[in-house]
Amino acid sequence: MTIQNIAPADDAERLRISKVTEQLEQSGGHLLTGEQYKASLRDGRRIITSEGEEVEDVTTHPDLRAVDTLAGIQDDQFTAEGQDILTYVGEDGGRRAIGWQVPRTREDLLAKREATKFITQRTMGMYGRPNDYGAMMALGFLSTIDRIEAENAEFAENIRNFVKLSGDNNLLSTDLIADPQSDKNIPRNERPSQLRIVEDTPEGIVISGAKVAGSIGSLAHFFTLSTTLGGGVGPEAAIWAAIPMNSPGLSLILREPTAKMNTPRNDHPLDHAGEELDQTIIFDNVFIPREYVFSKYNLGLLDLYYESCAYSLWSVMTRLAFRAEMFAGVAEVITEILGTDKIPGVQAAVADVTMYAQTLKAYSLATIHESVEWCGLQVPNPDLTTAGRLYSIENYPRIMHILRDLCGQALIARWPEKVWDHPEFGPRMEAFFPGTGVSAREKNTFFNFVWDLTSGAHAGRVALFENVNATPPAFVRHLVYSKTDRSAAARRVRDYVGIS
């Protein structure tokens, strides 16, 4: 296959993050402000909305208004409240985003956990791929770098350089793993959608095909790609790499938004801030410069999902732990406003939500205190991470049901701001629907928030995402069985009983 309109050396230079680097050089640091982050996204990337329209500027399109939330977190890196949580001081004395710190100690992991807490509280946990998440897949590559080194020392060095590049330039990344659902009667390697190398040159590789999800990709700088999860592919489909979002031939087709738009904040407190949009990612002869290639043709890496995703999956579980703390707070406020907090059955329901939060907190901390060392990195204990993920996603629907049940009619009896502003009916609503210690309008706004969190279309999408993002329970249960070492305990039992 012939590459059309590709001049590798020129494109390799253009695909470098020169624009970001220039901004950082001007500011004399390694951190992007919110406005600098937004400016870095105006780089010629191709984004298509669910209406089939080309997005001219991802920083102003209403479907992508989540950019303001991400930009706000970038600004938090410079505040007295956020600086010491979201950044660390590098060896050169400059501050960098904590996500890109290579964790050599358990204290480093605890610092990442605190950043996840801070960001989860900022986003109310509605984003699965916030600012600090992007480093996780690259750190997973680093933690398994011995496998890469055995294949090609240059690829291993590319991974190290990418982590440094991303930390030096405050980049946002998101991982790319899942293939499009397709006719399983067609062998995987024969499907038109299968992402594969179509040309290999000294300057880099060219890939074509498709991937799905890549959440927040339209607002990130790079995809980190790894081919894992199952066989059935040929060597040309085994690829680990970093892919700049503005690569020529790369198109992101956004799914339909679920968060309500053009409504007052009080009507939809969570939807108002936008959402994390997934997409289908189509590759038409996309050139990946040699320095962004981490592995190719290595079928031996196809089974490395458990290991290469160790940080990513820990980040998912840790974020869910902090979401669970928020759920416990929501349950408390529901019962206080409704005046039901003294009812034994209600207290038992709140206790169930609290136990969910406390259990996930225990998992989150235990993964760090029993971390393991891989290739010189401290890795959150993957066995405990897997068990925590299974607990989190199996119980998530039950917790959502409890929160909805605690609300009673309050989730149904909600009205938009226009009703409350009505000269005739507004005052009557105020008189009819007050809460305990809050006005009727304040009560209404709170339950609008609970609706967005538990019941609206956006909440439904987040629930589906959490289930798939943390890997479906049946697969995780198999990992708990196959990856957790029970041999020592079994041996002690046999020894005690006296059987061989």
Buried (B, 14 or more C-beta within 10 A) or exposed (E): EEBEEBEBEEBBEBBBBEBBBEBBEEEEBBBBBBEBBBBBBBBEBBBBBEEEEEBEEBBEBEBBBBBEBBBBBBBBBBEEEBBBBBBBEBEEEBBBBBBBBBBEEBEBBBBBBBBBBBBBEBBBBBBBBBBBBBBBBBBBBBBBBEBBBEBBEEBBBBBBEBBBBBBBBBBBBBBBBBBBEEEEEEEBBEBEBBBBBBBEEEBBBBBBBBBBBBBBBBBBBBBBBBBBBEEEBBEBBBBBBBBBBBBBBBBBBBBEBBBBEEBBEBBBBBBBBBBBBBBBBBBBBBBBBBBBBBBBBBEEBBEBBBBBBBBBBBBBBBBBBBBBBBBBEBBBBBBBBBEBBEEEEBEEBBEBBBBBBBBBBBBBBBBBEEBBEBBEBBBBBBBBBBBBBBBBBBBBEEBBEBBBEBBEEBBEBBBBBEEBEEEEBBEEBBEEBBBEEBEBBBBBBBBBBBBBBBBBBBBEBBBEBBBEBBBEBEEBBEBBEEEEEEEEEEEEEEEEEEEE
